[in-house]
Amino acid sequence: MQRLSLAEKDRQLLGPYGLQTLDLSHAVRISLARGEYLSRAGEPMDELYIVVSGKAKVFISLSDGKELLLAYFTQRGIIGEIELMTDALTTQTTVQAVTELVCVAFPLRVYAKELKRNNVFINYVAKDLAEKLAQRVVNSAITALQPLETRLCAYILQTATGGVFHEKLTELAGVMGASYRHLLRCLGKLCEKNILLKTPQGYQIINRRVMEMYAGDLYVLK
């Protein structure tokens, strides 16, 4: 993770959040490489983040060790607003970069009180949380009714970098709620159908159009 001074374009981005007049001397620009963690569930909650660019996945860990994917962030959004509004001392979710991820970080020890007094920011947070809740209800309903192949295609489309999917399959099985053996069978079938090609770097998407058809509504869910 790199931490740099804010650029002018970062400051301009903060306008819709009502933060353009905020003293930004303590805010920083952070950049994460693919696979790096922005936060882990249970760790101290020190900062609030506004996404500048890139994509991250947000998930929770269940008591049985499995992970449940909650959402993706793509070039917009706030990370840490729930913890801010509930005065949580630790993070509630784990956030991992899927691509290079750039955010503006606000240390809460400096900004928490001021953010809560900012009506424009609070209204943005309320709207953002309402939209996320509504979308997750829809996501959960659709996902629960879809077979592994559909969910897997949607996940690969969301997380592939340069057309290549190369996440750890043992972790992916947990996220998909499937056994490792079932996951391998499903990947094998996608290769047999010439949708994926297994390479030393991972699974390359060779027929994106068909994969999008298999993913259906799940691919467009946020």
N, C-alpha and C positions, 0 to 999 in steps of 0.2 A: 504494500500500500504506500502510495506517495502522497505527501501532504504539501500543498503549494499555496502561495498567496492567491487571492481571488483575481480573476481577470475581469476586464470591463464587461465582457459578454455574460459573465456569471452574474454580475450586479444587475444587468438589464433583465435577466431571466427572473429575478425576484419580484418584479413589478406586480404580476398577477396575484402574488401571495401577500401583497401589502407590506413588503419589507424593503422597498427601495429607499426609504428614509432612515432605516435602522443603522445604527453604528455597527459597521461590519468589520471593525478592526480585529475582532476575535474569531471571526468566521474564516474557514479555510476551504480550499478546493482539494478534494481527495480523489485519487484515481486507483482503481483496483484492476488487477489482471483477471482474466477468466479463471474461475475456480476459487478465487480468494473470498474470504468471508468478511462481510461488512459487520455482522453481529452474530452472536450465538445465543440461543435461548438460555436464560439463567445467568448470563453475565451482567455486570453492572451497566446500567443505562446512562451513558455519559453525554451522548450527542443526539441531535435530531438532524435528519438528512433530507435534502431536496435533490431529486434526481435531475442531472443536467443532460446526460446521454447514456446510452447503453441499456442493458437488460439484466435484471436480477430475478432470482426466484426466491419466494418466501414460503417457508414451511415450518411445521411444528413437529416435534418428536413425541411419539406416544409412549405409554408406559411399557409396551412390549418391544420397544426399540425401533419400531417402524416409523416412517416419516410420512406426513400428510402434506401434500403440496397445496398451498392456499392461493397463490397469485403470482403474476409476473408484473414487473415494472418496466416500461419501455419509454424512455425519453421524457417521462413526466412522473410526478407523484411525490408524496412525502413518506418517509420511512421513520417510524418512531413516534407518530402522532398519538397512538393509543397510549403508549407509555407516558407521554407528556401530559395528556389529559387526565390520566388516572393516577398520576404521581408515583408510578411504579419505579422501584429502585433497580429492577433488573429487566432485561429484554424478554418479551413474551414469545418471540419467534426467532428463527434463524434466517439470515439473509445472505445469499451467496451469489456472486457475480456469474452470470452465464456468458456474457461477453465482457469486453472492457467496460467498466462502469465508472462514471464520473459523477460526483455529487458535491454539493455545498454542505459543509458540516457546521452545525451551530452547537457549541458547548453549552449544555443545559445549565451548568452552574452560573453561566453569564447571562443566558438569554431566556430561560424558562419563564420567569415572571413577566418579562416584557412581551414575549410571544402570547401569553395568555391575556394580556391587556389589549392586544391588537385586534380590533373587531374585524378588520378585513381578513386577517390571517385565520381567526377563529371561524368565521363564516366559510372560508375556503376548506378548512379542516372538516367542518360539519358536513358540507356538501360532498367532499371526497370520501369520508367515512360512509355516508349514506349510499353513495354509488357503489363502493366496494362491497358493502353488505348485500345490496340488491343483486349485484352480479354474482357474488359467491353463492347465494341461494339458488340462482339459476344454474351456475356451474355444477353445484353439488347434485342437483336434481338430474341434470343431463348426464353427468359422469357416472352416477350410480346405475344408469340404465345401459351403459355402453360396454361392449366387450373389450378385452385387453388390447386387441389389435387396433381398435379405434383410438383408445387412450394413448397407446404407445406411439402411433403415427403422429398424433397431435403433439405429444411431448417432444419427439425427435425434431419435428418442424420448428418448434419453439426454441430448442436449445442447440441445434446444429450450428457449427461455426464454419463458414466457408463450404457449406454443403456436407460437412462431415460431423457425425455424432460420435463422441468419444468419452462418455461418462462411464464411471465404474458400474458394471452390470449388477454387482451385488447390492449396491446402494439403490440402483434404479428399480430393482425388484421390490424393495421396500416401499419406494415412492409409488409404484404402480399397484401395490397391494397384491402382488402375485409371487408365486414361488420362483426361485432362480431357474429351475428346470422349465417351468411354463414360459418364462420370459425368453429363454434360449430357443424354445420351439417356435415361438411367435416371430422372433428375429429371423430364424431360419426360413420360415415360410415367406417372409417379406423378401428375403434374398432369392428364394426359388421363383418368386413372381417378378424378379428383376426390378424391384422397387428400391432395394438396398443392395450394396455390394460390400462385402466384408473385406477390409484392407488392414495392413499393419497399423495404420493410424486410427482406425475405428470403422464405423459403418458409414459409407458414402451414399448419399441420396442420388440415385441415377434416374428416377422417374418422379419428379416432384409433383407433377400434375395428378398422377394416380394416388400418390401418398396424401395429397390434400383431399382427394375424394374420399379416401378411407377415413381420414380424420373428421370430415364432415363439420358439424357445428362446433366441435371442440376446438378446432384450429383458430376460429375467430374469437373465442372467449378470451377475456382479459382477466 
